[in-house]
Amino acid sequence: MPTTTPNLGLKKPLGNEIVSRQAYNENLDLLDQNVTEYKREIEDLPRQSITLSHGLNAVNAPRASLLKPKFTGRTLVNLLGKDGNCEDVGKWLNVDGSSFALDPAIKMFGTNSIKVSSTVTGVFAVKTVSKYNVAAGKYYLLGGWAKNIDCAGANGVKLIAVKGSDGITGIKSGPSVSIGTSFVFTYAKLSPADIGSETTIHAYLQGHSTVMGQNFNFDGLCLYEITQAEYDALATMTDAQIAAKYPYVDSVQVVQNPAAKASSSYLYLQTPLYEGETLEEIDGQWVRTKKREKKVLDGSLTWLLLNMNTTGYKVVLVKNLAQAMNYTSINCVKYDGKIIPPLGILTEADAAHFNYLSGYKDFYISISNTDSGWGENYIPTADEIKAYFYGWKMYYEGGTPYDGYNGTGTKRWAYHAASGWTAGTNTLPTGPAPSDCDWKRYELHYQLATPVTEVVPHEGELRVHEGLNQVEVFEGVVVRELASPVNTGTTTHINSTNTSPSSLLKNKTFKILDLFKNNKSDISSWIIYSDTSYINGKERIYTASENFDPTAQYSVTYIALPEEFTAPCPDFQAELTVNLKTTVDSLVDELANVATDVTALEMALRNRGLLKKNLYANISNSVISAIPNDTWTKVIADLVSVNTGLNISNGVLIITKPGRYIISSHIAFANNAIGARGADLRLNGTGLVFNVVTATTNFVTNILLHGVANLKVGDSISLYIYQNSGSALNLNYANINITKVSGD
């Protein structure tokens, strides 16, 4: 009975056996089959393209690979502005028998929802004070969240789009919301046939009570213009899918800082991404195809008054603000979140455009006298216009900010806070109103006349292992924002409204991901709080003061509150490698790009006289050695290719100068498909960088390690490796590469 070879299963006749033609042909078939498999591994095959969606994705990878996404942008323009955030009852009117108030106890977004109570039996309702523009031939989605507390009428609670022309006639309503314990997303979809000749609509919430005193809450209302294709797709989507695709956002939001996680890896990118834009890795750099840009319209700009005979408003402008595509290619947001429409001729307050006579470079905007305080016949100076855009309203001494200024009396300026108007000042303000001002900056989003590309900062790299992976797509990650911890004596706080404004992060937090002390993770020393007290957003963080180092630099990586910061990522394509050649080619490209970046940085620093000669060494094994089975074994790296000043003893690198070092290693095991392979770079005998992989089928198994560490004199770096193939296995190659990058 012939034996077989361990790898290919070829038949080996015994000495007393006659080789048959059948056995010979079977061996040839096995050889041909395996050659085909080997050939496929070294062919130049295209990368596999997959679609990733917002949230969790299952990715089945044919082998361990880098995952290369190509993000696409999205812009959400909530035509309700901030009226739907339900933080201001002044934005709503009682229509039928109802009373309403803010409810901080029951909410979906922000700090409040609005609770509506019936004062009659039957229909009771509220509607928006404002009317919102709609256009003939367009499609819209009016959506929001409602919680039916106890409205027992047959129709429960409904969200309705009503005509702006009469303020009461319904155009389209969403499905009834029944009594329940949680908020339910409800929506009304509007077609051109539904809108007809109407040019504006109200959002209208209607309850149906069986007795007086029944209630419902609502929160997070939005009105989006959508395409016909999006309108048609609504019929195939669940309510949950519609809510996820069209979430509530304040005013105008774009995809901000797209991100992804896969296995133990992550990728955070720091850039906005508008509708029609892409973001992908090209030659080792993440490149955004930029078609739109955002500008803050504040008092730092050179504002001028346009001499026009207007009633109730004034037109101001900034020359050469930008080079826009055309006058309509803008989304302008007022201080209160209202969407300001583009108009060719500014015949009303709250309109804007890029002027075509300037080649779409000069920006014009109309401001109501009620907002600015400028009287009908008063001509404001350039500095007074700047003060308005810094958040200040003009009036006369002895009057109130509601009275404005008509050119007589002493001028005063005040700003509006949550508690009302401030006492004011007689001195013309030359800077922003204090941080408690609730009039936020005007913002302008406009289309560039010519698209450009720009390199964006990023952190991390995505990788997947062979087999099934879970890949999460999200957005809104702010990476390593510098923090200002406030020490209150026994505890130290970040992002706490109860300590000091200086502790607050720039954006409201949704989730805190990590905290760094001098660029090293220190999150384990801090406690994250997600209660509702003293938080700028949803989470704050604190520690015992003995853990706080006032001389250290602290930074925080966090996800910002989405409704105030970002739109959700749309679906996008990603690529992964499918065979050994494309995997190796990808790794080679990555290493070449890293080397290019490092040498370019070195050259820039050297040209500025900032680059010192840093320590560098590369040691490797000089002979192929057998590694015992199931035993962590120290590698004796005895071949020194480069050494600019570190000590080397018995395959161990000894640090001679303190500093920050980059440490890497490449290990190649002989071909064997059984078991696992591991590698461990150790600092003073303790694991620093560690990885274990499944043995590669029909080829050598490679492991790459990479780490960064702050090292002191006398620290040692060594390499240990592992395999459990069942017997001793050759180590073809191993090296340790170390470079000092900072420190004296």
SVG drawing of the C-alpha trace seen along z (x, -y; Angstrom):
<svg xmlns="http://www.w3.org/2000/svg" viewBox="-65 -112 92 118">
<polyline fill="none" stroke="black" stroke-width="0.4" points="0.0,0.0 1.7,-3.3 2.2,-6.1 1.4,-9.8 3.4,-13.0 2.2,-15.3 1.5,-18.5 0.2,-17.5 -0.9,-13.9 1.2,-12.4 1.3,-8.6 4.7,-7.1 4.9,-3.5 6.8,-1.2 9.9,0.6 8.1,3.8 5.2,2.2 4.8,1.6 4.0,-1.9 0.7,-1.9 -0.2,-4.3 -3.3,-5.3 -1.3,-6.2 1.1,-8.1 -1.7,-10.1 -3.3,-10.8 0.0,-12.3 0.2,-14.5 -3.4,-15.7 -2.6,-16.6 0.5,-18.5 -1.5,-20.3 -4.2,-21.2 -1.8,-22.6 0.2,-24.5 -3.1,-26.1 -3.7,-27.1 -0.1,-28.5 -0.4,-30.3 -3.6,-32.0 -1.7,-33.2 0.9,-35.0 -1.3,-36.3 -2.0,-40.0 -5.7,-39.8 -8.0,-42.8 -8.9,-43.7 -12.3,-42.7 -14.8,-45.5 -17.5,-45.5 -20.2,-47.8 -20.2,-49.2 -23.3,-50.8 -23.7,-53.0 -23.6,-50.9 -22.4,-47.3 -21.4,-45.3 -20.4,-41.6 -17.3,-41.3 -16.0,-37.8 -12.4,-38.3 -10.6,-35.6 -7.4,-36.4 -5.9,-38.8 -5.9,-42.2 -5.8,-45.9 -9.3,-47.3 -9.4,-50.5 -12.6,-52.4 -13.7,-55.1 -16.0,-57.4 -18.7,-59.5 -20.2,-62.7 -23.7,-63.7 -25.4,-67.0 -28.6,-67.2 -30.5,-70.6 -33.2,-70.7 -35.6,-73.3 -37.0,-73.8 -33.6,-75.1 -33.5,-74.5 -37.3,-75.0 -37.7,-71.2 -35.2,-70.7 -38.1,-71.5 -35.9,-73.7 -38.0,-76.8 -41.8,-77.0 -41.8,-80.4 -41.4,-78.5 -44.9,-76.9 -48.5,-78.1 -51.6,-76.6 -54.1,-75.8 -56.9,-73.9 -57.6,-73.4 -54.1,-72.7 -51.5,-73.9 -47.8,-73.1 -44.5,-73.4 -40.9,-72.1 -40.4,-68.7 -36.9,-67.9 -37.9,-64.5 -39.0,-63.0 -36.9,-63.7 -35.1,-62.3 -32.6,-65.1 -31.0,-67.9 -32.4,-68.9 -36.1,-69.0 -39.0,-67.8 -42.4,-69.6 -45.3,-68.2 -48.8,-69.0 -51.9,-68.6 -55.5,-68.7 -57.8,-71.4 -60.7,-70.0 -62.2,-66.6 -61.4,-65.6 -58.8,-67.2 -56.1,-69.4 -52.9,-70.6 -49.9,-72.8 -48.1,-74.1 -44.9,-76.0 -45.0,-79.8 -42.9,-79.9 -43.8,-78.7 -41.2,-76.8 -40.5,-77.2 -41.5,-74.4 -41.2,-74.5 -43.3,-73.2 -42.0,-69.9 -40.0,-69.0 -40.3,-66.1 -40.1,-66.4 -40.0,-64.4 -41.5,-65.8 -40.5,-63.6 -40.2,-63.6 -40.5,-61.7 -43.8,-61.5 -44.6,-59.8 -48.3,-59.2 -48.7,-59.3 -52.4,-58.7 -54.3,-60.2 -56.9,-57.5 -58.8,-58.9 -59.1,-56.7 -56.4,-58.7 -53.9,-58.9 -51.2,-61.4 -50.4,-62.5 -47.7,-64.6 -49.3,-66.7 -48.0,-69.0 -50.5,-71.9 -50.8,-74.6 -48.9,-77.8 -51.6,-79.8 -54.3,-79.2 -52.3,-77.5 -54.9,-74.8 -55.7,-72.7 -53.8,-69.4 -51.7,-68.4 -50.4,-65.0 -50.2,-63.3 -48.1,-60.5 -49.5,-57.3 -51.2,-57.5 -49.0,-57.0 -50.7,-54.8 -50.3,-55.0 -46.8,-53.6 -43.9,-53.9 -41.3,-55.3 -40.9,-57.8 -42.0,-56.6 -40.6,-58.0 -43.4,-59.2 -43.3,-60.9 -45.3,-62.4 -43.9,-62.2 -44.9,-65.0 -45.0,-64.7 -45.5,-67.6 -49.1,-66.5 -49.5,-66.9 -47.9,-70.3 -49.8,-71.7 -49.5,-75.5 -48.5,-75.9 -45.2,-77.7 -45.0,-77.2 -46.0,-74.7 -46.3,-74.5 -45.4,-71.4 -48.5,-70.5 -48.8,-68.0 -52.3,-66.8 -53.6,-64.7 -57.0,-63.0 -58.3,-62.9 -61.2,-61.2 -61.1,-63.4 -59.4,-66.6 -55.8,-66.4 -54.5,-63.7 -51.0,-64.3 -48.3,-63.6 -44.7,-64.7 -42.8,-65.4 -39.1,-66.1 -36.6,-66.1 -38.7,-67.4 -37.1,-67.8 -38.1,-68.7 -35.9,-67.6 -36.1,-68.1 -35.4,-64.7 -35.1,-63.4 -37.9,-61.4 -35.7,-58.3 -35.4,-58.8 -39.2,-59.4 -39.9,-56.2 -37.4,-54.3 -39.4,-55.2 -42.0,-52.6 -39.5,-49.8 -38.0,-51.0 -39.0,-50.3 -39.7,-53.2 -36.4,-52.4 -34.5,-52.6 -36.1,-55.9 -35.3,-57.3 -31.7,-56.3 -31.3,-57.7 -33.1,-61.0 -32.3,-61.7 -32.9,-65.0 -30.1,-67.5 -29.8,-71.2 -30.0,-73.3 -27.2,-72.2 -25.0,-69.2 -22.6,-67.3 -20.7,-64.1 -18.0,-65.2 -15.0,-63.1 -16.0,-59.7 -14.7,-56.7 -14.6,-52.9 -13.6,-50.1 -12.7,-46.5 -11.5,-43.9 -8.9,-45.6 -8.1,-48.3 -9.7,-51.7 -9.5,-54.6 -10.4,-58.2 -10.4,-60.9 -10.7,-64.6 -12.6,-66.4 -16.0,-67.4 -17.4,-65.6 -20.2,-67.2 -22.7,-65.7 -20.8,-64.7 -17.4,-64.6 -15.2,-61.5 -12.4,-60.6 -9.9,-57.9 -6.3,-56.8 -4.0,-57.7 -0.3,-56.9 -0.4,-56.7 -2.3,-59.9 -6.0,-60.4 -7.3,-62.8 -10.6,-64.6 -12.1,-65.7 -13.4,-69.1 -16.3,-70.7 -17.8,-72.8 -16.5,-74.9 -17.9,-76.4 -17.2,-79.9 -18.2,-81.5 -19.8,-84.9 -18.7,-87.0 -17.3,-90.4 -13.8,-89.5 -14.9,-90.1 -14.8,-93.4 -18.5,-94.2 -19.9,-97.1 -23.4,-98.6 -25.1,-98.5 -26.9,-101.7 -30.4,-100.5 -33.8,-102.0 -35.2,-99.0 -38.0,-98.8 -37.7,-96.7 -34.2,-95.5 -30.7,-96.4 -28.3,-94.7 -24.6,-94.2 -21.8,-92.6 -18.2,-91.3 -16.1,-91.8 -14.1,-88.9 -15.3,-86.5 -14.8,-83.5 -15.1,-82.2 -18.4,-80.4 -20.0,-78.4 -23.1,-80.7 -25.4,-82.8 -27.7,-79.9 -25.1,-77.3 -25.2,-78.2 -26.7,-77.0 -26.7,-80.0 -27.6,-79.5 -28.8,-82.4 -27.7,-82.9 -30.9,-81.1 -30.5,-78.2 -32.9,-79.4 -32.1,-78.5 -31.6,-81.6 -32.6,-81.0 -30.6,-82.2 -32.4,-84.9 -31.1,-86.6 -32.4,-89.9 -32.6,-90.5 -36.1,-91.9 -36.7,-90.7 -35.0,-90.2 -33.1,-86.9 -31.9,-86.2 -28.4,-85.9 -26.4,-85.4 -23.1,-85.7 -23.3,-88.7 -23.0,-87.7 -21.5,-91.1 -18.5,-90.3 -18.1,-86.9 -19.7,-85.3 -17.0,-86.6 -18.8,-89.3 -21.3,-87.9 -24.5,-89.8 -27.0,-89.2 -30.1,-91.0 -30.7,-91.7 -34.0,-92.7 -34.1,-95.9 -35.8,-93.9 -32.8,-91.6 -30.1,-94.3 -31.8,-97.1 -30.9,-99.6 -33.8,-102.0 -35.5,-102.4 -33.5,-105.5 -30.4,-104.8 -27.2,-104.1 -24.9,-101.7 -21.1,-102.1 -18.9,-99.3 -17.9,-98.6 -21.5,-98.5 -22.2,-95.9 -19.3,-93.9 -20.8,-94.1 -24.0,-92.7 -22.2,-89.7 -20.4,-89.2 -23.8,-88.8 -24.7,-92.3 -28.0,-94.2 -28.1,-98.0 -30.6,-100.2 -30.7,-103.6 -30.0,-104.3 -33.2,-104.4 -34.9,-102.0 -34.7,-98.2 -33.1,-96.0 -36.6,-95.6 -36.7,-99.4 -33.7,-99.5 -31.8,-102.8 -33.2,-105.4 -30.3,-107.9 -31.0,-109.8 -29.8,-109.3 -26.9,-107.4 -26.1,-104.2 -26.1,-100.9 -25.5,-97.3 -26.8,-94.1 -26.6,-90.4 -29.3,-87.7 -28.7,-84.8 -31.0,-82.0 -32.0,-84.3 -32.9,-87.2 -31.2,-90.4 -28.1,-91.6 -27.8,-95.0 -25.8,-96.3 -22.9,-98.5 -22.3,-102.0 -19.0,-101.0 -19.1,-99.7 -18.2,-96.0 -15.3,-94.9 -15.3,-91.2 -17.7,-88.3 -20.5,-88.4 -19.8,-86.3 -20.1,-82.5 -23.6,-82.4 -24.9,-84.3 -27.6,-82.1 -27.3,-83.9 -24.8,-81.7 -22.6,-82.7 -24.0,-82.9 -22.6,-80.1 -22.2,-79.9 -21.8,-76.6 -21.1,-77.2 -20.0,-75.3 -16.5,-76.0 -16.3,-77.2 -13.6,-74.6 -13.2,-71.4 -9.8,-70.9 -8.1,-68.0 -6.7,-68.3 -4.9,-65.9 -6.7,-65.4 -5.3,-64.2 -6.1,-60.8 -5.3,-58.3 -5.1,-54.5 -5.5,-51.9 -8.2,-49.3 -7.4,-45.7 -9.5,-42.5 -8.5,-38.9 -9.2,-35.9 -12.9,-34.9 -15.8,-36.7 -15.2,-40.3 -17.5,-42.9 -16.9,-46.4 -18.6,-49.4 -19.0,-52.6 -19.8,-55.8 -18.8,-59.5 -18.3,-62.5 -15.0,-61.4 -12.9,-64.3 -9.3,-63.1 -7.1,-64.2 -8.7,-67.6 -6.6,-69.4 -8.4,-69.5 -8.1,-71.9 -8.8,-69.8 -10.1,-71.8 -8.9,-70.8 -11.6,-71.4 -9.4,-70.2 -10.3,-66.5 -11.3,-65.8 -10.3,-67.0 -12.9,-67.4 -13.1,-67.6 -16.3,-68.7 -18.2,-69.5 -20.6,-72.5 -20.3,-72.6 -16.6,-73.5 -15.5,-76.0 -16.2,-76.8 -12.5,-76.2 -13.0,-72.4 -15.6,-72.1 -14.7,-70.4 -15.4,-72.3 -18.4,-70.2 -21.1,-68.5 -20.1,-64.9 -22.0,-61.8 -19.4,-59.3 -15.9,-59.7 -13.5,-57.1 -10.1,-57.8 -8.1,-60.3 -4.4,-60.9 -1.8,-62.2 1.3,-63.4 0.0,-61.3 -0.3,-58.1 -3.7,-56.6 -4.7,-57.4 -8.4,-56.6 -8.0,-53.8 -7.3,-56.5 -10.5,-58.4 -14.2,-57.8 -16.7,-58.5 -20.1,-59.9 -23.2,-59.7 -25.8,-61.0 -27.7,-64.1 -26.1,-66.5 -23.3,-69.0 -22.6,-67.6 -21.8,-69.4 -23.5,-66.8 -24.0,-63.2 -20.7,-62.3 -18.1,-64.0 -15.0,-62.6 -13.2,-63.1 -10.5,-61.6 -9.1,-61.9 -6.8,-64.8 -3.8,-62.6 -4.0,-61.1 -3.8,-64.5 -0.5,-65.9 -0.8,-69.7 2.4,-69.7 1.1,-67.2 -0.7,-67.8 -4.2,-66.1 -6.3,-65.5 -9.5,-63.6 -10.8,-61.6 -14.6,-61.6 -17.7,-61.3 -19.6,-64.6 -23.3,-64.8 -24.5,-63.9 -27.5,-66.2 -25.3,-69.3 -22.2,-68.1 -22.7,-65.6 -24.9,-63.9 -24.7,-60.1 -22.4,-58.4 -24.1,-57.1 -23.1,-53.7 -19.6,-53.5 -17.2,-51.0 -14.2,-49.5 -11.5,-47.2 -9.5,-44.3 -6.9,-42.0 -7.8,-38.5 -4.5,-36.6 -0.9,-36.6 0.5,-38.8 -2.0,-41.6 -1.6,-41.4 2.2,-41.6 2.0,-44.4 -0.3,-46.3 2.1,-45.9 5.1,-47.0 3.2,-50.1 2.3,-50.9 5.9,-50.6 7.1,-52.6 4.6,-55.4 5.7,-55.4 9.3,-55.6 8.5,-58.4 6.6,-60.4 9.4,-59.8 12.2,-60.9 10.1,-64.0 9.6,-64.9 13.3,-64.5 14.2,-66.7 11.8,-69.4 13.2,-69.3 16.8,-69.2 16.2,-72.3 14.9,-74.2 17.8,-73.1 15.5,-71.1 16.7,-67.6 19.2,-66.0 21.0,-62.8 18.9,-60.2 19.9,-56.7 19.0,-54.0 19.7,-50.2 18.6,-47.2 19.6,-43.7 18.5,-40.3 19.3,-36.6 22.2,-35.4 21.1,-31.8 17.9,-29.8 17.2,-28.3 14.7,-25.7 12.1,-27.0 10.8,-24.5 7.1,-23.6 4.7,-25.3 7.4,-27.4 8.1,-31.1 11.7,-31.4 14.0,-34.4 15.4,-35.3 19.2,-35.7 19.5,-38.6 23.3,-38.5 23.6,-40.3 24.0,-44.1 23.2,-46.0 23.1,-49.5 23.9,-50.8 24.4,-54.5 25.0,-54.2 22.8,-51.7 24.3,-48.8 23.6,-45.2 24.1,-42.2 23.1,-38.6 20.4,-39.8 19.0,-42.4 19.1,-46.2 20.1,-48.3 19.0,-52.0 21.8,-54.4 19.8,-57.7 16.3,-58.4 13.6,-59.4 10.7,-58.3 11.4,-55.4 9.7,-53.7 10.2,-49.9 9.3,-47.4 10.0,-43.8 9.4,-41.5 9.3,-37.7 9.0,-35.0 8.3,-31.4 8.9,-28.5 6.0,-27.1 3.7,-25.0 -0.1,-25.3 -0.6,-23.8 -1.3,-25.9 -0.5,-29.5 2.5,-31.8 3.2,-34.5 5.7,-37.3 6.3,-39.5 8.5,-42.6 9.4,-42.9 10.5,-45.9 12.6,-44.8 11.1,-41.3 7.5,-42.5 5.3,-42.5 5.3,-45.8 3.9,-44.8 2.3,-41.4 0.5,-39.5 -0.6,-35.9 -1.9,-34.8 -3.1,-31.6 -0.5,-29.9 -0.6,-30.8 -1.7,-27.9 0.9,-26.8 3.3,-29.7 5.5,-31.3 3.8,-33.0 4.8,-36.7 4.2,-38.8 4.8,-42.5 5.0,-44.4 5.1,-48.1 5.1,-50.2 6.1,-53.5 7.5,-53.8 9.1,-56.3 12.4,-54.6 15.0,-55.4 18.7,-54.6 19.3,-50.8 15.9,-49.7 16.2,-46.5 14.3,-45.5 14.1,-41.8 12.1,-39.6 10.3,-36.4 8.5,-34.1 6.1,-31.2 4.8,-28.3 2.7,-25.2 2.9,-23.3 3.4,-20.1 7.2,-19.9 10.2,-22.2 9.8,-24.7 12.4,-26.9 12.6,-30.6 13.6,-32.0 14.0,-35.6 13.6,-38.0 14.7,-41.5 14.4,-44.3 14.4,-47.9 14.5,-50.8 14.7,-54.6 14.8,-57.4 12.4,-60.1 12.3,-62.6 14.0,-63.5 17.4,-64.8"/>
</svg>
